[in-house]
Amino acid sequence: MPCMSNVFYRLIVFLNRVFEKDYHAQRHLAFYLKGWKPIVTFQNHKGYTESVQKKLDEIEFNEKNFEEKVTEILRQNRLCNYVRFTVDDKFVQFWTGDGELTLDFPMSTTNKLDNYYYEIMGVLAETGFLREYNIYEPECFLWIYLSNQLKFRVEEKKADKIIKANFRKNFNIAAYFTAAVFQKIYKEPVYKIVISVG
């Protein structure tokens, strides 16, 4: 009979190989009970996102419960690589593949989102974010305080700008941000929002 620690080690190595981080070839393993019978399902990432997308297509938003539904959507779909909320050409996208919510907001004259540059930074500041400038001294007491703050940075590439913000696992703050962008900045009705995952 093999030693249990050896079997356990081989199982860990096997699962690590099967589920190693690859954004485009992820695999999803689920355990659940159907009656008293345990069920194990194994799905590739494309099949997983297609089944999630079918559920998301049925969701209808209204003004009253918008933030609650966005919070729920972000929590439930954190195994996807991204969650995008879209109305026409306007969008808010969160990368979720690393287990945290990371906003990536590209602005250029071609996508016409550069008009919202200061408004987006204002909503981030309203939600408690600080702009990161990379000028902090490591010995400074202020740096210790600021290291726990949510931060965003602006990357400029020629005429394009990208606002990057890490919401960590603050689903409520991300939902508030999404609601503020669509309702205050884009001024779009929430029932038009389309959700996509990948």
N, C-alpha and C positions, 0 to 999 in steps of 0.2 A: 504494500500500500504506500503510495507516495506521501511525502511529508506535506501537511496542510499549508505550511508557509511557502513551499515551493509551488504548489498549485495556485495559491493566492498571488504570488509574484508573477507567474505566467499569465494569469488572468488579467492582471494590471497591465502587463506589457502588451498583451493582445488588444485590450480596450484602448490603450494609448495609441497604438498603431492605427486602429480602426477610426478613432475619433480625433486624430491629430488635427491641429488647426489648419484648415485650408478653406478660404472663404468661398470658393466656387465648387468644391467637392465635399462639402460637409455632409455628415450622416447624422440622422436623428433616431435615437433609440427611446422607446417609451414602454413603460410597464404600467399595466392597470388590471383591475379585476372585473370580470364579467360573471356576475353571480359569485360562485366560489372558485371559478377557474382563472388562474393568472394568465394574462395575455401579454406577449412581448411583440412590439412592432418595430420594424427597422425600415427607415425611409431615406432616400437620397435627398439632397437639399432642394432640388428642383420640384420633386413631388411634394415635399413638405410646404414649400412656399405657394404652390398651386392650391393645395388644400386650405392654407391660411387665407389666400386671396379670395377664394369662394366665400368664406365666412365674412370677410371684410366687405365684400361687394353688397351684402345684405344690410349693412349698417346704415341707418339714416340719422343725420345729426339735426338737432334743433338748438336754439339759443340757450335754453335752460340747462341742459345736461352736457353741453359740449366739452367742457374741461374734464368732467368725470369720465366721459367716453374716451377722450384722448389719453388720459392717464391709464385707463384699463387696456387700451390698444397697445400702448407702449410697453406696459408690463407683460402682457400676454405674448407679444411678438419680439421679445428680446433675443430669441434664438435665430432670428432672421439677420441678414447683413445690414439691411436698412429699412426704415419706414418713412414713406414720403406722403405728405398731405398736399394735394394739388387742386387749384382752380385755374383753368385755362393755362396760362404760361407762368403763373405765380405759384410758388411752392415753399414748403418748409420741409427739410429732410434731416433725419437723424440717422447716423451710423450706429448700429447696435451690435456689430459682430464681435467686439471685444468685451462685451458684458457691461458696457457703459454707454450712455447716450452722448454722442458727439454731434454737434450741429456743424454742418458745412454749408455755408451760404455764399455761393459764387455770384458775383455781380459784375456785369459788363454792359456795354452799350448794345450788344447783340441780344441779350436776354432781357434787357430793359429793367433789371432789378437794381441798377446803380442809383436810381432815383430814391431808393429806400435806405441808403447807406446810413444816414444819421438817425433815422427812425428806428432801425434794427438795433443800432448801438444803444439808443435810448431805452428800448424795451429790455435789453440785456442789463443795463445799469439799474433799471427799475426792479428787476428780479434779483439783484444782489451781486451781479458780476462786476469784476474789475478788469480794466484793460491791462494786458501784460506787455511791458516794454523791454524786458530783459536788462534792466539797469540796477537791479537790487544787489546789494552787498550781502554775501552769505553770513557775515557776522552780525548783521543789523537785526535788532529785536523786531523791527517792523517787518522784516522778511519772514520771521517765524510766524507772526500773526497773519500775514498775507498769504502764506503758503497753504493755509486751510480755506482760503476764500475761493469761490468759483471764479475762473478767469476766462477771458476771451482774448484772441489776438487777431490782428488784421495782416494778411499776407498780400503784398502788392506785386503783381506781375504785369509789367507794361501798363496797359489801360484797364486791366482787370483787377478786382479786389476780391479776396475771399475772407469772410469772417468765420473763424473757427472757435467754437466754444464747447467745453466739456461740462456737461450737466451731471457727470458721474452717474449715480443711480437715483437722481432726484426727479422722479416721474411727475410729481405734482408741479414742480417749477417748469419743467419742459412743457407740460400741458398748458400752464398759464401763459408761457411764452408763445406757444402755437396759437392759442385763442387771441392773445393781444395782437399778434401779427395779422391774422385774418380779419379780425373785427375792427381794430383801430387803424392799422396801416393800409392793408389792402382794401378794406371796406367792402368785403365780399360776404354775401350771406353764407352761413355755414352749411346749409342744405346742399350747396353746390360742390362741396369738398369731396374729392375722390382720393381714396387711400390705396397705395400700392406698396408691396413688400418685395424683397429680393434676397 
